[in-house]
Amino acid sequence: MLKVFNTLTRKKEEFKPIKKGKVGFYSCGPTVYWFQHIGNLRTYIFNDILKRVLKYNGYEVKHVMNVTDVGHLTSDADEGEDKMEKAAAKEGKKAEDIANFYLKVFREDMNKLNIIEPDVWCKATEHIKEQIELIEKLEKKGYTYKTADGIYFDTSKFKDYGKLALLNIEGLRAGKRIDMGEKKNKTDFALWKFSEEAGKRQQEWESPFGLGYPGWHIECSAMSTKYLGQPFDIHTGGEDHIPIHHTNEIAQSECALGKKFVNYWMHGAFLLFKGEKVSKSKGGLYTISELQEQGYDPLTYRYMCLLTHYKKGLNFTLDNLDAAKTAYERLKRKVIELKKEEHKGNDESKKYEEEFLSAVNDDLNIPLAVQVTLKLLDDFYFDSKKKLKLLEKFDEVLGLGIKDMKEDKLDIPNEVNKLLKDRENARKNKDWEESDNIREEIKKLGFAVEDKPEGQRLSKI
């Protein structure tokens, strides 16, 4: 029985899909104006784990992810410039080219991290019609008003506004300290923004409201319901989306169609650096490519993310990543050794599978699932072939590439080869002291030697 923490109810609930055996799942995707840093990517690893756990439980999953390539203003509160237009001006390129380039890099990063791609990618620019139609529904029902710069949603007309974030609306209204322009309420948000001057923007469309472009929030409501219907099962994103973006999605969707938007809301916690959220506005941290340049396998970062529950902040330091690297490489070595073993033993599959399933079905307790996996790997009495088969099954959730793990081809310097021959001779002559001395010399050159029945085995440190 899968249980998940529902942000909407603030409690762990048994997951019950709308259609038996099928799950409609929408996750907020990237705004493709720059590289996604590892803080962004933690959220997509969480999405991936959720999808894998659903599939592990036998569900057929339809996963939809948006691509924001227009309308995401520099402030989530509808202030400043459109991020795509700003990036296009900065790089002197077409907004479409900017979007396509950074989406391509993002998909490459997903592949490096072994993240399964969504079934449906939907770009905001390719769904302008659907967004306009949704705004028209809201307009007909009296939820909108016009200002000099756009069409806004009147949050005071939706009595449940702020229910996802448990916002104190009265407190927000009482505490107005900003220039709201023509906005009626501090929490009101743009559905459609007018172009300041025709032709000045690269991306603008004719609409019943005037020439312009959609606000950020409307795209997710329009596209999620187009592909999944309303209500649908699960909506995910980073915890920063709770107070504004997802709150606004609920308001416009439920007012437009008069029924519940989503049954389960799930949010991943921040990646932290020195106790603060990692963000592009603070200069960002690392991209996956930058970590690779420093010698880190992307799956090392994935492994690091698996060791902390998705609802807890994860503190990032290179020391923590080094520890994850050591642990991941140890796991990899053990799996490679296991693939060579012919050890006959007990079949403990049922016991371990129950433990693993219990962990992943308890609101994706992946840190516990990793512990179960490591315990299984070290169980000497478990038949080696059955053990490997079960490890590969667990990896359908963990996504660490266990099936593909193999010995890396070593580039062994001549100096090390000569020392190996000298050590072999020392061992034949039972000169154990000399053998140990040579082992230390080899270690200084970056290699470790293990003595196996078939001879010396060399590995890179």
C-alpha positions as CSV (number, residue, x, y, z in Angstrom):
1,M,0.0,0.0,0.0
2,L,1.6,3.2,-1.2
3,K,1.4,6.2,1.1
4,V,2.4,9.7,0.1
5,F,2.6,13.0,2.0
6,N,-0.1,15.3,0.5
7,T,0.9,19.0,0.9
8,L,-2.8,19.9,0.5
9,T,-3.9,18.0,3.6
10,R,-0.6,18.2,5.4
11,K,-0.7,14.4,6.1
12,K,0.5,11.1,4.8
13,E,-2.3,9.4,2.8
14,E,-2.9,6.1,1.1
15,F,-2.6,6.7,-2.6
16,K,-5.8,6.0,-4.5
17,P,-5.7,6.8,-8.2
18,I,-8.8,8.1,-10.1
19,K,-8.6,5.3,-12.6
20,K,-7.7,1.9,-11.3
21,G,-4.1,0.9,-12.2
22,K,-3.4,4.2,-14.0
23,V,-1.8,7.4,-12.8
24,G,-1.9,10.9,-14.3
25,F,1.2,12.8,-13.1
26,Y,2.2,16.4,-13.9
27,S,5.5,17.9,-12.8
28,C,6.6,21.5,-13.2
29,G,9.5,21.6,-15.7
30,P,12.3,24.0,-16.5
31,T,12.3,27.6,-17.5
32,V,14.7,27.2,-20.4
33,Y,16.6,30.5,-20.3
34,W,19.8,29.1,-18.6
35,F,21.5,25.9,-17.4
36,Q,19.7,23.9,-14.7
37,H,21.9,23.7,-11.6
38,I,22.1,20.7,-9.3
39,G,19.5,22.4,-7.0
40,N,17.0,22.3,-9.8
41,L,18.0,18.8,-10.7
42,R,17.3,17.4,-7.2
43,T,13.6,18.1,-7.8
44,Y,13.7,16.1,-11.1
45,I,15.4,13.2,-9.3
46,F,12.6,13.3,-6.8
47,N,10.0,13.3,-9.7
48,D,11.9,10.3,-11.2
49,I,11.9,8.3,-8.0
50,L,8.1,8.9,-7.5
51,K,7.5,7.7,-11.1
52,R,9.7,4.7,-10.6
53,V,7.9,3.8,-7.3
54,L,4.5,4.1,-9.0
55,K,5.7,1.8,-11.8
56,Y,7.3,-0.6,-9.3
57,N,3.8,-0.9,-7.7
58,G,2.4,-1.9,-11.1
59,Y,0.8,1.4,-12.1
60,E,0.7,2.6,-15.7
61,V,2.0,6.2,-15.5
62,K,1.3,9.1,-17.8
63,H,3.8,11.7,-16.9
64,V,3.5,15.2,-18.3
65,M,6.1,18.0,-17.9
66,N,5.9,21.6,-19.1
67,V,8.6,23.6,-20.6
68,T,8.4,27.3,-19.8
69,D,9.7,29.1,-22.9
70,V,7.6,32.4,-22.4
71,G,5.9,34.4,-19.7
72,H,8.0,33.5,-16.6
73,L,8.7,37.0,-15.2
74,T,11.8,37.6,-13.2
75,S,9.7,37.7,-10.0
76,D,7.2,34.9,-9.2
77,A,4.9,37.8,-8.2
78,D,4.5,39.1,-11.8
79,E,7.1,41.8,-11.6
80,G,10.1,42.5,-13.9
81,E,10.9,41.2,-17.3
82,D,10.1,37.9,-19.0
83,K,13.1,35.6,-18.3
84,M,13.1,34.3,-21.9
85,E,13.1,37.8,-23.4
86,K,15.8,39.0,-21.0
87,A,18.0,36.0,-21.9
88,A,17.5,36.5,-25.7
89,A,18.5,40.1,-25.4
90,K,21.5,39.3,-23.3
91,E,22.8,36.6,-25.7
92,G,21.7,38.4,-28.8
93,K,19.7,35.4,-30.1
94,K,16.2,34.4,-30.9
95,A,14.1,33.4,-27.8
96,E,13.2,30.2,-29.6
97,D,16.9,29.3,-30.1
98,I,17.6,30.1,-26.5
99,A,14.8,27.8,-25.4
100,N,15.8,24.9,-27.7
101,F,19.5,25.1,-26.6
102,Y,18.8,25.0,-22.9
103,L,16.1,22.4,-23.2
104,K,18.6,20.2,-25.1
105,V,21.2,20.6,-22.3
106,F,18.5,19.8,-19.7
107,R,17.6,16.6,-21.5
108,E,21.2,15.6,-21.7
109,D,21.5,16.2,-17.9
110,M,18.4,14.1,-17.3
111,N,20.0,11.3,-19.3
112,K,23.3,11.6,-17.3
113,L,21.3,11.3,-14.1
114,N,19.4,8.3,-15.4
115,I,16.1,10.2,-15.1
116,I,13.3,8.8,-17.2
117,E,11.9,11.4,-19.6
118,P,8.2,12.4,-19.3
119,D,5.7,10.8,-21.7
120,V,4.6,14.3,-22.8
121,W,6.8,17.4,-23.1
122,C,4.6,20.5,-23.5
123,K,6.0,23.9,-24.4
124,A,4.1,27.0,-23.3
125,T,4.6,28.6,-26.7
126,E,2.9,25.6,-28.4
127,H,-0.2,25.9,-26.2
128,I,-1.2,29.6,-26.4
129,K,-4.6,28.7,-27.7
130,E,-5.4,26.6,-24.7
131,Q,-4.2,29.3,-22.3
132,I,-6.3,31.9,-24.0
133,E,-9.4,29.6,-23.8
134,L,-8.8,29.1,-20.1
135,I,-8.5,32.9,-19.5
136,E,-11.8,33.4,-21.4
137,K,-13.6,30.9,-19.1
138,L,-12.4,32.8,-16.1
139,E,-13.4,36.1,-17.7
140,K,-16.9,34.8,-18.4
141,K,-17.3,33.7,-14.8
142,G,-16.2,37.2,-13.5
143,Y,-12.9,36.2,-12.0
144,T,-10.7,38.6,-14.0
145,Y,-10.2,42.4,-14.3
146,K,-8.2,44.5,-16.7
147,T,-5.3,46.9,-15.8
148,A,-3.1,49.0,-18.0
149,D,-0.5,46.2,-18.2
150,G,-2.7,43.1,-18.4
151,I,-5.6,40.8,-17.4
152,Y,-5.4,39.8,-13.7
153,F,-7.1,37.1,-11.6
154,D,-9.0,38.5,-8.7
155,T,-8.0,36.2,-5.8
156,S,-10.6,37.7,-3.4
157,K,-13.3,36.0,-5.4
158,F,-11.9,32.5,-4.7
159,K,-12.7,31.8,-1.0
160,D,-10.2,28.9,-0.8
161,Y,-7.3,30.9,-2.2
162,G,-4.1,30.0,-0.3
163,K,-5.4,26.7,1.0
164,L,-2.3,24.8,-0.3
165,A,0.2,27.1,1.4
166,L,-2.1,27.8,4.4
167,L,-1.7,31.5,3.6
168,N,-3.0,34.1,6.0
169,I,-4.8,36.2,3.4
170,E,-6.1,38.7,5.8
171,G,-2.7,39.2,7.3
172,L,-1.3,39.7,3.8
173,R,-3.9,42.3,3.0
174,A,-3.4,44.0,6.3
175,G,0.4,44.1,5.6
176,K,0.4,45.8,2.2
177,R,3.6,47.7,1.9
178,I,4.3,47.5,-1.8
179,D,3.2,49.6,-4.7
180,M,0.6,47.3,-6.2
181,G,-0.1,49.6,-9.2
182,E,-3.6,48.8,-10.4
183,K,-3.8,45.4,-8.7
184,K,-6.9,45.1,-6.4
185,N,-5.2,42.6,-4.0
186,K,-1.6,41.8,-3.2
187,T,-2.1,38.2,-4.1
188,D,-3.7,38.9,-7.6
189,F,-1.7,37.6,-10.5
190,A,-1.3,38.1,-14.2
191,L,-3.1,35.8,-16.6
192,W,-2.2,37.8,-19.7
193,K,0.3,40.6,-20.1
194,F,0.0,43.3,-22.7
195,S,2.9,44.1,-25.0
196,E,4.3,47.5,-24.2
197,E,4.9,48.2,-27.9
198,A,4.0,46.0,-30.8
199,G,7.0,44.3,-32.2
200,K,9.3,45.1,-29.3
201,R,9.0,41.6,-27.9
202,Q,10.1,38.5,-29.8
203,Q,7.2,36.5,-28.5
204,E,3.7,38.0,-28.6
205,W,0.3,36.9,-29.8
206,E,-3.0,38.4,-30.7
207,S,-5.8,37.5,-28.2
208,P,-9.3,38.7,-27.4
209,F,-7.7,40.7,-24.6
210,G,-5.1,42.4,-26.8
211,L,-1.6,41.8,-28.2
212,G,0.6,40.2,-25.5
213,Y,1.7,37.0,-23.9
214,P,0.5,34.7,-21.1
215,G,1.5,35.0,-17.5
216,W,3.6,32.1,-16.1
217,H,1.0,30.3,-13.9
218,I,-1.7,29.9,-16.6
219,E,0.4,27.5,-18.7
220,C,0.5,24.7,-16.1
221,S,-3.3,24.7,-15.6
222,A,-4.0,24.8,-19.4
223,M,-1.5,22.1,-20.3
224,S,-1.9,19.7,-17.4
225,T,-5.7,19.5,-17.9
226,K,-5.3,19.2,-21.7
227,Y,-3.3,16.0,-21.3
228,L,-4.6,14.6,-18.0
229,G,-8.1,16.0,-17.5
230,Q,-9.4,17.6,-14.3
231,P,-9.0,16.4,-11.6
232,F,-5.9,14.3,-12.1
233,D,-3.9,12.3,-9.6
234,I,-0.5,13.9,-8.7
235,H,1.1,17.3,-9.2
236,T,4.8,17.8,-8.1
237,G,7.4,20.6,-7.9
238,G,9.9,22.2,-5.6
239,E,8.7,23.5,-2.3
240,D,9.2,27.1,-3.5
241,H,6.2,26.6,-5.8
242,I,3.8,26.1,-2.9
243,P,2.9,29.7,-1.9
244,I,2.6,31.3,-5.3
245,H,2.8,29.2,-8.5
246,H,0.9,26.1,-7.3
247,T,-1.5,28.2,-5.2
248,N,-2.3,30.2,-8.3
249,E,-2.7,27.1,-10.4
250,I,-5.4,25.8,-8.0
251,A,-7.2,29.1,-8.0
252,Q,-7.5,29.5,-11.8
253,S,-8.2,25.8,-12.5
254,E,-10.9,25.3,-9.9
255,C,-12.6,28.6,-10.7
256,A,-12.5,27.9,-14.5
257,L,-14.0,24.4,-14.3
258,G,-15.8,24.5,-11.0
259,K,-14.2,21.3,-9.6
260,K,-11.1,20.0,-7.8
261,F,-7.8,20.4,-9.7
262,V,-5.5,17.8,-8.3
263,N,-5.9,15.0,-5.7
264,Y,-2.3,14.7,-4.4
265,W,0.3,17.6,-4.2
266,M,3.9,16.5,-3.5
267,H,6.9,18.8,-3.1
268,G,10.6,18.3,-2.9
269,A,12.8,20.2,-0.4
270,F,15.6,22.5,-1.4
271,L,19.2,21.7,-2.0
272,L,21.1,23.8,0.5
273,F,24.5,25.4,0.5
274,K,25.8,26.9,3.7
275,G,22.2,26.6,5.1
276,E,20.6,28.6,2.3
277,K,18.7,27.5,-0.8
278,V,20.9,27.0,-3.9
279,S,19.6,29.4,-6.5
280,K,20.6,31.0,-9.8
281,S,19.9,34.5,-8.4
282,K,22.8,34.0,-5.9
283,G,25.1,33.0,-8.7
284,G,24.1,29.3,-8.7
285,L,26.3,26.5,-7.7
286,Y,27.3,23.7,-10.1
287,T,25.8,22.2,-13.2
288,I,26.2,18.5,-13.8
289,S,28.8,19.2,-16.5
290,E,30.8,21.3,-14.1
291,L,30.8,18.4,-11.6
292,Q,31.9,16.0,-14.4
293,E,34.8,18.3,-15.1
294,Q,35.9,17.9,-11.5
295,G,35.9,14.1,-11.9
296,Y,32.4,13.2,-10.5
297,D,30.2,10.7,-12.2
298,P,26.7,12.2,-12.4
299,L,25.3,9.1,-10.7
300,T,27.4,10.0,-7.7
301,Y,25.1,13.1,-7.3
302,R,22.0,11.0,-7.8
303,Y,23.3,8.6,-5.1
304,M,23.9,11.5,-2.8
305,C,20.3,12.7,-3.3
306,L,18.9,9.2,-2.5
307,L,20.5,9.3,0.9
308,T,18.2,12.1,2.1
309,H,14.4,12.0,2.1
310,Y,12.9,14.2,-0.6
311,K,11.0,16.3,2.0
312,K,14.2,17.2,3.9
313,G,16.7,19.9,3.0
314,L,19.9,18.4,1.6
315,N,23.1,20.2,2.5
316,F,25.5,20.3,-0.4
317,T,29.3,20.5,0.0
318,L,32.1,18.9,-2.1
319,D,33.0,16.9,1.1
320,N,29.5,15.5,1.2
321,L,29.7,14.7,-2.5
322,D,33.1,13.0,-2.0
323,A,31.5,10.8,0.7
324,A,28.7,9.9,-1.6
325,K,31.3,9.2,-4.4
326,T,33.2,6.8,-2.1
327,A,30.0,5.0,-1.1
328,Y,28.7,4.7,-4.7
329,E,32.1,3.4,-5.9
330,R,32.1,0.9,-3.1
331,L,28.6,-0.3,-4.1
332,K,29.8,-0.5,-7.7
333,R,32.8,-2.6,-6.8
334,K,30.7,-5.0,-4.8
335,V,28.2,-5.4,-7.6
336,I,31.0,-6.1,-10.1
337,E,32.4,-8.7,-7.8
338,L,29.0,-10.2,-7.3
339,K,28.6,-10.6,-11.1
340,K,31.7,-12.8,-11.1
341,E,30.6,-15.0,-8.2
342,E,29.1,-18.5,-8.5
343,H,28.2,-18.7,-4.8
344,K,25.2,-21.0,-4.1
345,G,23.2,-20.1,-1.1
346,N,19.7,-19.4,0.3
347,D,16.9,-17.6,-1.5
348,E,16.1,-14.6,0.7
349,S,14.3,-12.7,-2.0
350,K,10.9,-12.5,-0.3
351,K,12.3,-11.1,2.9
352,Y,14.3,-8.4,1.2
353,E,11.6,-7.5,-1.3
354,E,9.1,-7.0,1.5
355,E,11.5,-4.7,3.4
356,F,12.3,-2.7,0.2
357,L,8.7,-2.3,-0.8
358,S,7.7,-1.3,2.7
359,A,10.4,1.4,2.6
360,V,9.6,2.9,-0.8
361,N,5.8,2.8,-0.2
362,D,6.2,4.8,3.0
363,D,6.2,8.2,1.3
364,L,9.3,7.3,-0.8
365,N,11.6,6.4,2.1
366,I,14.5,5.9,-0.3
367,P,17.3,6.3,2.4
368,L,15.8,3.2,4.1
369,A,15.5,1.5,0.7
370,V,19.2,2.1,0.1
371,Q,20.0,0.6,3.5
372,V,18.0,-2.5,2.6
373,T,19.8,-2.7,-0.7
374,L,23.3,-2.5,1.0
375,K,22.2,-5.1,3.5
376,L,21.2,-7.4,0.7
377,L,24.4,-6.9,-1.1
378,D,26.4,-7.9,1.9
379,D,24.4,-11.0,2.7
380,F,27.0,-13.8,2.3
381,Y,24.4,-16.6,2.7
382,F,22.2,-15.3,-0.2
383,D,22.6,-17.1,-3.5
384,S,24.7,-14.8,-5.7
385,K,22.6,-15.1,-8.9
386,K,19.3,-14.6,-7.1
387,K,20.8,-11.7,-5.2
388,L,21.9,-10.0,-8.4
389,K,18.5,-10.5,-10.0
390,L,16.9,-8.8,-6.9
391,L,19.4,-6.0,-6.9
392,E,18.5,-5.3,-10.5
393,K,14.8,-5.2,-9.6
394,F,15.5,-2.8,-6.8
395,D,17.4,-0.6,-9.2
396,E,14.2,-0.1,-11.2
397,V,13.5,2.3,-8.4
398,L,16.9,3.5,-7.4
399,G,18.1,4.1,-11.0
400,L,21.8,3.6,-10.2
401,G,22.6,1.5,-13.3
402,I,23.3,-1.8,-11.5
403,K,22.7,-3.9,-14.7
404,D,25.4,-1.9,-16.6
405,M,28.0,-1.9,-13.9
406,K,31.2,-3.4,-15.1
407,E,35.0,-3.3,-14.6
408,D,36.5,-0.1,-16.0
409,K,39.3,-0.8,-18.4
410,L,42.4,0.3,-16.6
411,D,45.2,2.2,-18.3
412,I,48.1,0.8,-16.4
413,P,51.4,2.7,-16.6
414,N,54.6,0.7,-17.4
415,E,56.0,1.6,-14.0
416,V,53.0,0.0,-12.3
417,N,53.2,-3.1,-14.5
418,K,56.9,-3.5,-13.6
419,L,56.1,-3.2,-9.9
420,L,53.3,-5.9,-10.2
421,K,55.9,-8.3,-11.7
422,D,58.4,-7.5,-9.0
423,R,55.7,-8.1,-6.4
424,E,54.6,-11.4,-8.0
425,N,58.3,-12.6,-7.8
426,A,58.5,-11.5,-4.1
427,R,55.4,-13.5,-3.3
428,K,56.7,-16.6,-5.1
429,N,59.8,-16.3,-3.0
430,K,57.6,-15.7,0.1
431,D,59.3,-12.4,0.7
432,W,56.2,-10.9,2.3
433,E,57.9,-7.8,3.6
434,E,59.1,-6.9,0.1
435,S,55.6,-7.7,-1.3
436,D,54.0,-5.2,1.2
437,N,56.6,-2.5,0.4
438,I,55.9,-2.8,-3.3
439,R,52.1,-2.7,-2.6
440,E,52.7,0.7,-0.9
441,E,54.7,2.0,-3.9
442,I,51.9,1.0,-6.2
443,K,49.4,2.7,-3.9
444,K,51.4,6.0,-4.2
445,L,50.9,5.8,-8.0
446,G,47.2,5.7,-7.5
447,F,46.4,2.0,-7.7
448,A,45.3,-0.7,-5.2
449,V,46.3,-4.3,-5.3
450,E,44.2,-7.2,-4.1
451,D,45.4,-10.8,-3.8
452,K,42.9,-13.2,-5.3
453,P,43.1,-17.0,-5.9
454,E,43.6,-16.3,-9.6
455,G,46.4,-13.7,-8.9
456,Q,46.8,-10.0,-8.3
457,R,43.9,-7.7,-9.1
458,L,44.6,-4.0,-9.7
459,S,42.0,-1.2,-9.3
460,K,42.2,2.6,-9.5
461,I,42.0,4.4,-6.2
